[in-house]
Amino acid sequence: MRLRKKMGADYVAPSPYSVKAALTKGDIFTKLSAVVFGLGNIVRKQYVKGVALLALEIAFIVFMITNGASYLSKLPSLGTQKQGKQLVDGFWVYTAGDNSVIILLYGVCTLVVCVLFVYLWTISLKAAYKAECLMRDEGKAPGVADDFRALTDQKANQLLMFLPTLGILVFTVLPLIFMISMAFTSYDHKNLTLFDWVGFKNFAEVFSNKGGTVNAGLFMSVLVWTLVWAFFATFLNFFLGMFFAMIINRKTTRFKGFWRACFSMSIAVPQFVSLLVMRTMLQPTGAINRLLMEWGWIDSALPFFTNATWARVTVIIINLWVGIPYTIMQITGILQNIPADLYEAAKIDGANWWQIFTKITMPYIIFVLTPYLITTFTGNVNNFNVIYLLSAGNPTPVGSSAGKTDLLITWLYKLTVDKNDYNLGAVIGIMTFIVLAVVSLITYRNSGSYKNEEAFR
């Protein structure tokens, strides 16, 4: 109790049913549960739980005997047998070789299954020891009905979070581990079927000053443009969207619903349709250049996507058309929820409109939208659609693998899909993740939303 008060109301005491306690204080059946899963539960008449744990152990053993051990044995070499052919009755018969991609994928999955099995081992020990303690203290261990009621009551959070956690593991963690592993291999356009581990060679190539598909100069150029693009795409949308939202929200503005509907129409149209239409209109022979030349305003087509500076400015401006309506909707909801008594108190104290904006409106908006701004910045770093559908990364210098408007994400796409250099693409993906993680964590941990959650309550 004294420790609980010292640590605060949210302090949760460690569970007495630990693996260490089970191995040191448990009886023979509890200790044997480390070898035969569920044995301690079956002895204490928890048949369903015990049989389920035993079935999972048997399934793991069968998997390892039939496939898992083979995958793990090939993982260090990623396969050695090349595709061959032999002449049979006058016809060439091809013999299949090892496929390093399959070996790497299944090997990674097997390693994850082994980690889950170790976790299952701890569950088996803890469950057996808990059943032993409850049988000794209360005379019986909980049955299936008791466990079901606990899952729908005290442990409802575990029940509800099981499927989302499983989805994250299968669709996020596994692909992430597979992608990271690929960065340490020679999986490129020269080695599509059979490749091996190369350690940090790919990272050295990315950060070297040598020529080639990827080098340090090219990487830094794309990285700097990616951060510049994300900054302007995030904060221009934010400030212009805030400006329009505040104009529409003013008491003197008429037809508020009409103006909001006008901006909402750009959201209703699929984004890729708007981007492809804009791309067509801005081509050298597109509608905008033709109209300007017919009116006599220009003598030659404007280089919207053929000049690096023009292309970068163009994608930033067009992104405003796509992003501002979302910001207007976000900020309109915030403006309508700022307590009116704050404004009344400020006016009574003699504050002018600028002081009200800087001391009340803006801090409130920033406080609420800081997580949104961080996720928007992250989304813009990975904004594949706008860049690829508008400029496709162009203009691209001769011999370069990245264009002047390519972001890290579109460059990664070109390296993998167009050039089949999956190892270099994996390195770029890892570096993108590191940049986003560092920027997001530093920004959020230094924001008012993190440091002072009670500020506007």
C-alpha positions as semicolon CSV with decimal commas, in nm:
position;residue;x (nm);y (nm);z (nm)
1;M;0,000;0,000;0,000
2;R;0,281;0,240;0,088
3;L;0,451;0,165;-0,247
4;R;0,123;0,219;-0,431
5;K;0,079;0,563;-0,278
6;K;0,436;0,654;-0,358
7;M;0,406;0,551;-0,722
8;G;0,067;0,715;-0,776
9;A;-0,288;0,603;-0,841
10;D;-0,197;0,448;-1,178
11;Y;0,066;0,215;-1,031
12;V;-0,004;-0,151;-1,104
13;A;0,165;-0,412;-0,887
14;P;0,351;-0,691;-1,072
15;S;0,167;-1,019;-1,108
16;P;0,261;-1,285;-0,850
17;Y;0,220;-1,552;-1,118
18;S;0,557;-1,508;-1,289
19;V;0,774;-1,757;-1,476
20;K;1,042;-1,736;-1,205
21;A;0,788;-1,810;-0,933
22;A;0,647;-2,101;-1,133
23;L;0,991;-2,260;-1,178
24;T;1,104;-2,205;-0,819
25;K;0,784;-2,238;-0,614
26;G;0,560;-2,451;-0,833
27;D;0,495;-2,820;-0,778
28;I;0,603;-3,098;-1,011
29;F;0,303;-3,056;-1,243
30;T;0,363;-2,684;-1,276
31;K;0,729;-2,739;-1,360
32;L;0,644;-3,013;-1,609
33;S;0,417;-2,760;-1,784
34;A;0,741;-2,611;-1,921
35;V;0,780;-2,932;-2,123
36;V;0,422;-3,051;-2,168
37;F;0,211;-2,741;-2,215
38;G;-0,117;-2,737;-2,026
39;L;-0,030;-3,031;-1,801
40;G;-0,068;-2,829;-1,481
41;N;-0,406;-2,700;-1,601
42;I;-0,533;-3,044;-1,696
43;V;-0,437;-3,180;-1,352
44;R;-0,634;-2,893;-1,191
45;K;-0,937;-2,981;-1,411
46;Q;-0,894;-2,685;-1,646
47;Y;-0,936;-2,922;-1,938
48;V;-1,021;-2,673;-2,214
49;K;-0,733;-2,439;-2,138
50;G;-0,490;-2,727;-2,087
51;V;-0,588;-2,907;-2,408
52;A;-0,569;-2,580;-2,604
53;L;-0,214;-2,512;-2,481
54;L;-0,111;-2,871;-2,553
55;A;-0,264;-2,854;-2,904
56;L;-0,070;-2,537;-2,982
57;E;0,254;-2,703;-2,866
58;I;0,188;-3,009;-3,083
59;A;0,104;-2,786;-3,381
60;F;0,436;-2,602;-3,338
61;I;0,633;-2,927;-3,316
62;V;0,462;-3,066;-3,628
63;F;0,528;-2,742;-3,815
64;M;0,895;-2,742;-3,721
65;I;0,938;-3,107;-3,823
66;T;0,758;-3,074;-4,156
67;N;0,867;-2,727;-4,274
68;G;1,005;-2,493;-4,009
69;A;1,339;-2,668;-3,952
70;S;1,401;-2,673;-4,328
71;Y;1,333;-2,299;-4,358
72;L;1,562;-2,218;-4,067
73;S;1,843;-2,439;-4,201
74;K;1,838;-2,257;-4,537
75;L;1,806;-1,909;-4,387
76;P;2,182;-1,855;-4,323
77;S;2,268;-1,925;-4,689
78;L;1,935;-1,824;-4,853
79;G;1,972;-2,124;-5,080
80;T;2,259;-2,259;-5,288
81;Q;2,102;-2,474;-5,560
82;K;2,072;-2,298;-5,896
83;Q;1,812;-2,381;-6,157
84;G;1,941;-2,656;-6,383
85;K;1,844;-2,848;-6,694
86;Q;1,907;-3,191;-6,835
87;L;1,838;-3,361;-7,166
88;V;1,572;-3,633;-7,139
89;D;1,458;-3,817;-7,454
90;G;1,574;-3,530;-7,670
91;F;1,395;-3,264;-7,465
92;W;1,539;-3,020;-7,212
93;V;1,386;-3,070;-6,868
94;Y;1,441;-2,789;-6,623
95;T;1,497;-2,865;-6,255
96;A;1,386;-2,606;-6,003
97;G;1,647;-2,443;-5,785
98;D;1,624;-2,256;-5,459
99;N;1,423;-1,936;-5,446
100;S;1,589;-1,700;-5,201
101;V;1,282;-1,477;-5,171
102;I;1,067;-1,770;-5,056
103;I;1,341;-1,891;-4,821
104;L;1,381;-1,544;-4,668
105;L;1,006;-1,491;-4,631
106;Y;0,934;-1,832;-4,477
107;G;1,249;-1,811;-4,265
108;V;1,140;-1,479;-4,118
109;C;0,790;-1,618;-4,055
110;T;0,941;-1,922;-3,884
111;L;1,154;-1,703;-3,657
112;V;0,845;-1,504;-3,559
113;V;0,658;-1,831;-3,491
114;C;0,948;-1,941;-3,268
115;V;0,928;-1,614;-3,074
116;L;0,553;-1,665;-3,031
117;F;0,621;-2,018;-2,912
118;V;0,853;-1,885;-2,641
119;Y;0,575;-1,646;-2,539
120;L;0,333;-1,940;-2,534
121;W;0,582;-2,122;-2,308
122;T;0,565;-1,840;-2,053
123;I;0,184;-1,843;-2,073
124;S;0,180;-2,218;-2,006
125;L;0,397;-2,181;-1,696
126;K;0,207;-1,882;-1,559
127;A;-0,131;-2,047;-1,621
128;A;-0,022;-2,367;-1,448
129;Y;0,119;-2,182;-1,147
130;K;-0,191;-1,963;-1,119
131;A;-0,415;-2,270;-1,127
132;E;-0,199;-2,432;-0,856
133;C;-0,218;-2,124;-0,630
134;L;-0,593;-2,083;-0,673
135;M;-0,650;-2,453;-0,607
136;R;-0,445;-2,430;-0,289
137;D;-0,596;-2,101;-0,164
138;E;-0,957;-2,125;-0,282
139;G;-1,005;-2,497;-0,327
140;K;-1,064;-2,484;-0,703
141;A;-0,928;-2,331;-1,022
142;P;-1,150;-2,120;-1,251
143;G;-1,340;-2,315;-1,515
144;V;-1,427;-2,229;-1,875
145;A;-1,733;-2,028;-1,772
146;D;-1,526;-1,828;-1,522
147;D;-1,259;-1,756;-1,783
148;F;-1,524;-1,649;-2,034
149;R;-1,683;-1,411;-1,784
150;A;-1,339;-1,267;-1,704
151;L;-1,273;-1,208;-2,075
152;T;-1,597;-1,016;-2,111
153;D;-1,546;-0,820;-1,790
154;Q;-1,208;-0,767;-1,619
155;K;-1,008;-0,873;-1,927
156;A;-1,238;-0,726;-2,191
157;N;-0,952;-0,506;-2,313
158;Q;-0,745;-0,815;-2,398
159;L;-1,036;-0,971;-2,586
160;L;-1,105;-0,655;-2,788
161;M;-0,738;-0,591;-2,866
162;F;-0,658;-0,947;-2,977
163;L;-0,767;-0,918;-3,342
164;P;-0,617;-0,568;-3,397
165;T;-0,289;-0,687;-3,243
166;L;-0,291;-0,997;-3,462
167;G;-0,356;-0,779;-3,767
168;I;-0,065;-0,549;-3,680
169;L;0,162;-0,850;-3,636
170;V;0,066;-1,013;-3,967
171;F;0,025;-0,708;-4,191
172;T;0,276;-0,463;-4,038
173;V;0,542;-0,629;-3,823
174;L;0,609;-0,928;-4,051
175;P;0,641;-0,721;-4,373
176;L;0,859;-0,472;-4,185
177;I;1,098;-0,745;-4,064
178;F;1,103;-0,894;-4,416
179;M;1,183;-0,554;-4,569
180;I;1,458;-0,482;-4,316
181;S;1,610;-0,825;-4,380
182;M;1,610;-0,760;-4,754
183;A;1,837;-0,457;-4,702
184;F;2,120;-0,690;-4,597
185;T;2,104;-0,910;-4,908
186;S;2,215;-0,887;-5,272
187;Y;1,855;-0,898;-5,400
188;D;1,878;-0,677;-5,711
189;H;1,814;-0,693;-6,085
190;K;2,116;-0,922;-6,128
191;N;2,008;-1,167;-5,856
192;L;1,632;-1,202;-5,872
193;T;1,608;-1,573;-5,790
194;L;1,918;-1,664;-5,592
195;F;2,097;-1,417;-5,368
196;D;2,283;-1,416;-5,038
197;W;2,361;-1,202;-4,735
198;V;2,598;-0,908;-4,786
199;G;2,583;-0,737;-4,447
200;F;2,604;-0,357;-4,455
201;K;2,729;-0,340;-4,814
202;N;2,407;-0,180;-4,940
203;F;2,417;0,086;-4,669
204;A;2,779;0,160;-4,761
205;E;2,674;0,202;-5,125
206;V;2,393;0,442;-5,036
207;F;2,624;0,659;-4,824
208;S;2,927;0,642;-5,054
209;N;3,030;0,912;-5,301
210;K;3,077;0,666;-5,584
211;G;2,859;0,671;-5,891
212;G;2,592;0,413;-5,960
213;T;2,220;0,377;-5,905
214;V;2,234;0,520;-5,552
215;N;2,496;0,734;-5,380
216;A;2,525;0,976;-5,089
217;G;2,481;1,290;-5,300
218;L;2,167;1,162;-5,468
219;F;2,024;1,035;-5,138
220;M;2,081;1,370;-4,962
221;S;1,931;1,559;-5,256
222;V;1,613;1,350;-5,246
223;L;1,600;1,363;-4,865
224;V;1,629;1,744;-4,854
225;W;1,360;1,788;-5,119
226;T;1,137;1,538;-4,935
227;L;1,161;1,740;-4,612
228;V;1,111;2,071;-4,797
229;W;0,808;1,931;-4,975
230;A;0,661;1,789;-4,653
231;F;0,714;2,121;-4,471
232;F;0,541;2,335;-4,736
233;A;0,273;2,076;-4,810
234;T;0,186;2,057;-4,440
235;F;0,208;2,415;-4,319
236;L;0,082;2,596;-4,631
237;N;-0,226;2,374;-4,618
238;F;-0,259;2,438;-4,245
239;F;-0,228;2,818;-4,246
240;L;-0,427;2,876;-4,565
241;G;-0,694;2,631;-4,449
242;M;-0,706;2,807;-4,113
243;F;-0,739;3,145;-4,287
244;F;-1,032;3,032;-4,502
245;A;-1,197;2,852;-4,210
246;M;-1,181;3,165;-3,994
247;I;-1,314;3,383;-4,278
248;I;-1,609;3,149;-4,333
249;N;-1,671;3,116;-3,958
250;R;-1,701;3,495;-3,903
251;K;-2,044;3,618;-3,798
252;T;-2,054;3,868;-4,084
253;T;-1,992;3,600;-4,351
254;R;-2,309;3,506;-4,534
255;F;-2,391;3,171;-4,699
256;K;-2,151;2,976;-4,476
257;G;-2,296;2,643;-4,587
258;F;-2,247;2,732;-4,953
259;W;-1,878;2,820;-4,910
260;R;-1,809;2,507;-4,709
261;A;-1,988;2,299;-4,972
262;C;-1,769;2,452;-5,244
263;F;-1,454;2,342;-5,066
264;S;-1,602;2,003;-4,982
265;M;-1,664;1,929;-5,350
266;S;-1,291;1,889;-5,409
267;I;-1,295;1,617;-5,142
268;A;-1,592;1,444;-5,305
269;V;-1,400;1,405;-5,633
270;P;-1,150;1,114;-5,609
271;Q;-0,800;1,250;-5,557
272;F;-0,639;1,056;-5,839
273;V;-0,897;1,197;-6,084
274;S;-0,815;1,556;-5,986
275;L;-0,441;1,491;-6,007
276;L;-0,456;1,323;-6,348
277;V;-0,675;1,604;-6,486
278;M;-0,430;1,864;-6,353
279;R;-0,137;1,671;-6,501
280;T;-0,302;1,662;-6,844
281;M;-0,391;2,031;-6,833
282;L;-0,035;2,135;-6,741
283;Q;0,144;1,943;-7,017
284;P;0,328;2,149;-7,288
285;T;0,034;2,081;-7,521
286;G;-0,225;2,089;-7,241
287;A;-0,523;2,320;-7,204
288;I;-0,351;2,582;-6,985
289;N;-0,048;2,634;-7,211
290;R;-0,264;2,640;-7,524
291;L;-0,502;2,897;-7,375
292;L;-0,217;3,122;-7,258
293;M;-0,054;3,108;-7,601
294;E;-0,384;3,178;-7,779
295;W;-0,439;3,481;-7,556
296;G;-0,089;3,602;-7,639
297;W;0,032;3,596;-7,279
298;I;0,322;3,358;-7,353
299;D;0,523;3,270;-7,663
300;S;0,619;2,915;-7,565
301;A;0,478;2,651;-7,332
302;L;0,550;2,699;-6,962
303;P;0,778;2,420;-6,828
304;F;0,547;2,298;-6,552
305;F;0,704;1,951;-6,540
306;T;1,017;1,992;-6,753
307;N;1,204;2,243;-6,535
308;A;1,307;2,136;-6,183
309;T;1,207;2,460;-6,005
310;W;0,880;2,491;-6,195
311;A;0,795;2,126;-6,128
312;R;0,858;2,154;-5,754
313;V;0,654;2,472;-5,718
314;T;0,376;2,321;-5,932
315;V;0,333;2,008;-5,718
316;I;0,329;2,218;-5,399
317;I;0,062;2,453;-5,535
318;I;-0,159;2,176;-5,674
319;N;-0,133;1,993;-5,342
320;L;-0,303;2,297;-5,185
321;W;-0,610;2,225;-5,394
322;V;-0,617;1,872;-5,255
323;G;-0,527;1,946;-4,893
324;I;-0,685;2,278;-4,794
325;P;-1,047;2,146;-4,782
326;Y;-0,947;1,882;-4,524
327;T;-0,785;2,149;-4,308
328;I;-1,092;2,372;-4,335
329;M;-1,311;2,090;-4,205
330;Q;-1,074;2,018;-3,916
331;I;-1,034;2,379;-3,806
332;T;-1,403;2,465;-3,850
333;G;-1,490;2,198;-3,595
334;I;-1,228;2,335;-3,353
335;L;-1,340;2,698;-3,394
336;Q;-1,698;2,603;-3,318
337;N;-1,588;2,431;-2,997
338;I;-1,367;2,701;-2,846
339;P;-1,547;2,816;-2,527
340;A;-1,728;3,143;-2,596
341;D;-1,655;3,273;-2,245
342;L;-1,285;3,293;-2,333
343;Y;-1,364;3,542;-2,609
344;E;-1,607;3,738;-2,389
345;A;-1,352;3,765;-2,108
346;A;-1,086;3,882;-2,353
347;K;-1,313;4,151;-2,498
348;I;-1,407;4,273;-2,149
349;D;-1,034;4,303;-2,072
350;G;-0,994;4,521;-2,384
351;A;-0,811;4,273;-2,609
352;N;-0,813;4,351;-2,982
353;W;-0,866;4,095;-3,259
354;W;-0,494;4,021;-3,297
355;Q;-0,448;3,959;-2,926
356;I;-0,753;3,734;-2,921
357;F;-0,614;3,540;-3,217
358;T;-0,261;3,499;-3,077
359;K;-0,361;3,433;-2,714
360;I;-0,676;3,222;-2,754
361;T;-0,758;3,100;-3,105
362;M;-0,413;3,005;-3,233
363;P;-0,290;2,832;-2,912
364;Y;-0,614;2,634;-2,892
365;I;-0,589;2,524;-3,257
366;I;-0,221;2,430;-3,223
367;F;-0,288;2,242;-2,898
368;V;-0,564;2,033;-3,055
369;L;-0,405;1,983;-3,397
370;T;-0,045;1,904;-3,302
371;P;-0,095;1,525;-3,339
372;Y;-0,282;1,591;-3,667
373;L;0,003;1,809;-3,797
374;I;0,256;1,541;-3,711
375;T;0,058;1,271;-3,890
376;T;0,002;1,507;-4,184
377;F;0,375;1,579;-4,207
378;T;0,443;1,205;-4,195
379;G;0,181;1,146;-4,461
380;N;0,335;1,413;-4,685
381;V;0,680;1,256;-4,655
382;N;0,514;0,940;-4,786
383;N;0,277;1,122;-5,024
384;F;0,312;0,888;-5,319
385;N;-0,009;0,982;-5,500
386;V;0,045;1,355;-5,551
387;I;0,403;1,327;-5,675
388;Y;0,370;1,014;-5,885
389;L;0,039;1,102;-6,048
390;L;0,136;1,464;-6,118
391;S;0,500;1,459;-6,222
392;A;0,609;1,094;-6,186
393;G;0,922;1,241;-6,027
394;N;1,019;1,434;-6,341
395;P;1,229;1,600;-6,463
396;T;1,482;1,318;-6,433
397;P;1,846;1,387;-6,527
398;V;2,002;1,143;-6,772
399;G;2,157;0,847;-6,591
400;S;1,992;0,924;-6,258
401;S;1,758;0,688;-6,079
402;A;1,569;0,973;-5,909
403;G;1,395;1,276;-6,058
404;K;1,398;1,630;-5,924
405;T;1,050;1,595;-5,774
406;D;1,094;1,238;-5,648
407;L;1,034;1,183;-5,278
408;L;1,200;0,901;-5,090
409;I;0,883;0,694;-5,130
410;T;0,855;0,741;-5,509
411;W;1,229;0,682;-5,546
412;L;1,188;0,359;-5,349
413;Y;0,906;0,260;-5,587
414;K;1,125;0,319;-5,892
415;L;1,417;0,127;-5,743
416;T;1,199;-0,176;-5,670
417;V;0,927;-0,188;-5,936
418;D;1,110;-0,030;-6,229
419;K;1,472;-0,134;-6,166
420;N;1,423;-0,445;-5,945
421;D;1,691;-0,328;-5,699
422;Y;1,498;-0,446;-5,395
423;N;1,797;-0,434;-5,161
424;L;1,862;-0,065;-5,226
425;G;1,490;0,007;-5,204
426;A;1,484;-0,161;-4,864
427;V;1,770;0,061;-4,746
428;I;1,580;0,372;-4,860
429;G;1,271;0,242;-4,679
430;I;1,468;0,197;-4,355
431;M;1,616;0,547;-4,381
432;T;1,268;0,692;-4,446
433;F;1,138;0,520;-4,133
434;I;1,429;0,653;-3,924
435;V;1,377;1,011;-4,047
436;L;1,003;0,999;-3,979
437;A;1,044;0,838;-3,637
438;V;1,300;1,095;-3,522
439;V;1,107;1,397;-3,651
440;S;0,771;1,274;-3,516
441;L;0,899;1,179;-3,169
442;I;1,101;1,498;-3,117
443;T;0,816;1,719;-3,240
444;Y;0,545;1,551;-3,036
445;R;0,745;1,524;-2,713
446;N;0,817;1,898;-2,729
447;S;0,456;1,999;-2,801
448;G;0,199;2,131;-2,558
449;S;-0,027;1,836;-2,636
450;Y;0,230;1,605;-2,477
451;K;0,373;1,825;-2,198
452;N;0,050;1,981;-2,071
453;E;-0,256;1,771;-2,145
454;E;-0,469;1,968;-1,899
455;A;-0,399;2,309;-2,058
456;F;-0,745;2,369;-2,208
457;R;-0,959;2,157;-1,978
